[in-house]
Amino acid sequence: MSVNTIDLNRQMRHFDDHASVWLFGYGSIIFKADFPYLERRPAHIKGWARRFWQGSHDHRGTAEAPGRVVTLVAQEDAVCEGMAYLITPEVFAHLDHREKNGYLRLVTPILFGSGQSAEGLIYIASEENEAFAGPASELEIARQIAHAAGPSGRNSEYLLKLAQALRELGAQDRHVFEIEHHLLQLDPGAALPASPHTP
């Protein structure tokens, strides 16, 4: 499958007759919502685990030195926490371009803390896409992230902002937090400035 998935995603008609759709963000969409939305709520999905297994050639790395960003991997007992945004279908064009490096739209149930649920949309980069980086140890992933940068900035910033956003949600993610731990040992200067809310 081509790295550029814009045309494939445009073929998805599932939500065309919907006035609004819930989008589930589990990576940079949690901390960087650069699109209009009607509502924003913490949420989770089941059966998927967040993993830094997708190569980033266009945002947090280059074709010559790709970074690593998160995708979702099927795992029966997993719960992935993130942020859901209620959007209109007009936003798809922006999202398809933003997520064009191997990510495809997928329909999934999205669960909210109130016990409510809704059919929604996620973008997943499966192992069939050419940018898939695959499994590696958390230390190996941290080493790759420490040296990668692209048009959207340093790969380390992506990792650290994601870890920070997950903590703000009260989410536990051993994989992300262990990579963060290794990265800060490799490059202590990469640490984000302290939040103004930190005492």
C-alpha positions as CSV (number, residue, x, y, z in Angstrom):
1,M,0.0,0.0,0.0
2,S,1.3,3.5,-0.9
3,V,2.5,5.7,1.9
4,N,0.1,8.4,0.7
5,T,-3.4,7.4,1.7
6,I,-5.4,10.5,0.8
7,D,-7.1,8.9,-2.2
8,L,-7.9,5.7,-0.3
9,N,-9.5,7.7,2.5
10,R,-11.6,9.8,0.1
11,Q,-13.2,6.6,-1.1
12,M,-14.7,6.0,2.4
13,R,-18.4,7.0,2.3
14,H,-19.5,5.6,5.6
15,F,-20.1,9.0,7.3
16,D,-21.1,11.0,4.2
17,D,-24.8,11.4,5.4
18,H,-23.8,12.3,9.0
19,A,-24.1,15.9,10.1
20,S,-21.3,15.2,12.7
21,V,-18.9,12.4,13.6
22,W,-16.9,11.5,16.6
23,L,-13.2,11.3,15.9
24,F,-11.0,9.5,18.4
25,G,-7.5,10.8,18.9
26,Y,-4.8,8.6,20.5
27,G,-1.6,10.4,19.4
28,S,-0.9,14.0,18.4
29,I,-4.6,14.7,17.9
30,I,-4.9,14.6,21.7
31,F,-2.6,17.6,22.1
32,K,-2.7,19.3,18.7
33,A,-6.3,19.8,17.5
34,D,-5.6,22.0,14.4
35,F,-9.1,21.6,13.1
36,P,-12.5,23.0,14.1
37,Y,-14.7,20.8,16.4
38,L,-18.1,21.0,18.1
39,E,-17.2,19.2,21.3
40,R,-14.2,17.6,22.9
41,R,-14.4,14.7,25.5
42,P,-12.0,12.2,27.1
43,A,-12.8,8.8,25.7
44,H,-11.4,5.3,25.2
45,I,-11.6,2.4,22.8
46,K,-11.2,-1.3,23.4
47,G,-9.3,-4.0,21.6
48,W,-6.5,-1.6,20.5
49,A,-3.0,-0.9,22.0
50,R,-1.1,2.3,21.3
51,R,2.4,1.6,19.9
52,F,5.2,3.7,18.4
53,W,5.4,1.4,15.4
54,Q,4.7,3.8,12.6
55,G,7.5,5.6,10.7
56,S,7.1,9.3,10.2
57,H,8.6,10.6,7.0
58,D,6.5,13.8,6.7
59,H,6.0,15.3,10.2
60,R,8.5,14.1,12.8
61,G,11.2,12.7,10.5
62,T,12.3,12.5,6.8
63,A,12.4,9.8,4.2
64,E,16.1,9.5,4.8
65,A,15.8,9.5,8.6
66,P,12.2,8.7,9.6
67,G,10.9,9.3,13.1
68,R,8.4,7.1,15.0
69,V,4.8,8.0,15.8
70,V,2.0,6.0,17.3
71,T,-0.5,3.8,15.6
72,L,-2.9,1.2,17.0
73,V,-2.3,-2.6,17.2
74,A,-5.1,-5.1,17.7
75,Q,-4.9,-6.5,21.3
76,E,-7.9,-8.3,22.7
77,D,-7.7,-7.1,26.3
78,A,-6.3,-3.6,25.6
79,V,-8.0,-0.3,26.5
80,C,-6.6,2.8,24.7
81,E,-7.4,6.2,26.3
82,G,-7.5,9.4,24.4
83,M,-9.6,12.4,23.3
84,A,-12.7,12.4,21.2
85,Y,-13.7,15.3,19.0
86,L,-17.2,15.8,17.5
87,I,-16.4,17.1,14.0
88,T,-18.3,17.7,10.7
89,P,-17.5,15.7,7.6
90,E,-15.9,18.8,6.1
91,V,-13.0,18.3,8.4
92,F,-12.1,15.0,6.7
93,A,-10.1,16.7,3.9
94,H,-7.8,18.3,6.5
95,L,-7.4,15.1,8.5
96,D,-6.8,12.9,5.4
97,H,-3.9,15.2,4.5
98,R,-2.6,15.4,8.1
99,E,-2.7,11.6,8.4
100,K,-1.7,10.8,4.8
101,N,1.5,8.9,5.7
102,G,0.0,5.4,5.9
103,Y,-3.1,6.0,8.0
104,L,-6.5,4.8,6.9
105,R,-9.9,5.7,8.4
106,L,-11.6,3.0,10.4
107,V,-15.0,2.8,12.0
108,T,-15.0,1.9,15.7
109,P,-17.1,2.2,18.9
110,I,-15.9,5.1,21.1
111,L,-16.7,4.8,24.8
112,F,-17.1,7.8,27.2
113,G,-16.6,7.9,30.9
114,S,-20.3,8.4,31.5
115,G,-21.1,5.0,30.1
116,Q,-22.2,6.4,26.8
117,S,-20.8,5.2,23.5
118,A,-21.0,6.3,19.9
119,E,-19.9,5.0,16.5
120,G,-16.9,7.0,15.5
121,L,-13.7,7.2,13.4
122,I,-10.1,6.5,14.0
123,Y,-7.0,6.7,11.7
124,I,-4.8,3.6,11.9
125,A,-1.6,2.8,10.2
126,S,-1.5,-1.0,9.7
127,E,1.5,-3.2,8.9
128,E,0.5,-3.2,5.3
129,N,1.6,0.4,4.7
130,E,5.1,1.2,3.4
131,A,5.9,3.5,6.3
132,F,5.3,0.8,9.0
133,A,8.3,0.6,11.3
134,G,7.2,-2.4,13.3
135,P,8.0,-3.6,16.8
136,A,11.2,-2.7,18.6
137,S,12.3,-2.4,22.2
138,E,11.3,0.8,24.1
139,L,15.0,1.7,24.3
140,E,15.5,1.2,20.5
141,I,12.5,3.3,19.8
142,A,13.8,6.0,22.2
143,R,17.1,6.1,20.4
144,Q,15.4,6.5,17.0
145,I,13.2,9.3,18.3
146,A,16.1,11.1,20.0
147,H,17.7,11.7,16.6
148,A,14.7,12.3,14.4
149,A,13.2,15.6,13.3
150,G,10.9,16.8,10.4
151,P,8.8,19.6,9.2
152,S,6.5,19.5,12.3
153,G,9.5,19.5,14.7
154,R,11.6,17.2,16.7
155,N,10.3,13.6,17.2
156,S,11.2,13.9,20.9
157,E,8.7,16.8,21.3
158,Y,5.9,14.6,19.9
159,L,6.7,11.8,22.4
160,L,7.0,14.1,25.4
161,K,3.8,16.1,24.5
162,L,1.9,12.8,24.1
163,A,3.2,11.5,27.5
164,Q,2.2,14.8,29.1
165,A,-1.3,14.8,27.6
166,L,-1.8,11.2,28.7
167,R,-0.9,12.1,32.3
168,E,-3.3,15.0,32.1
169,L,-6.0,12.5,31.1
170,G,-5.1,10.3,34.0
171,A,-4.2,7.6,31.5
172,Q,-1.7,4.8,32.1
173,D,0.4,3.7,29.1
174,R,3.5,1.7,30.0
175,H,4.8,1.6,26.5
176,V,4.8,5.4,26.0
177,F,6.1,6.2,29.5
178,E,8.9,3.7,29.2
179,I,10.1,5.2,25.9
180,E,9.8,8.7,27.5
181,H,12.0,7.5,30.4
182,H,14.7,6.2,28.1
183,L,14.6,9.3,25.9
184,L,15.2,11.6,28.9
185,Q,18.1,9.5,30.0
186,L,19.6,9.7,26.4
187,D,18.8,13.4,26.1
188,P,18.0,15.2,29.3
189,G,17.9,18.5,27.4
190,A,14.8,17.3,25.5
191,A,12.5,17.7,28.5
192,L,9.6,20.0,28.1
193,P,9.4,23.2,30.1
194,A,7.5,22.8,33.4
195,S,3.8,23.5,33.1
196,P,2.7,26.8,34.7
197,H,0.3,24.6,36.8
198,T,3.2,22.7,38.3
199,P,3.9,23.8,41.9
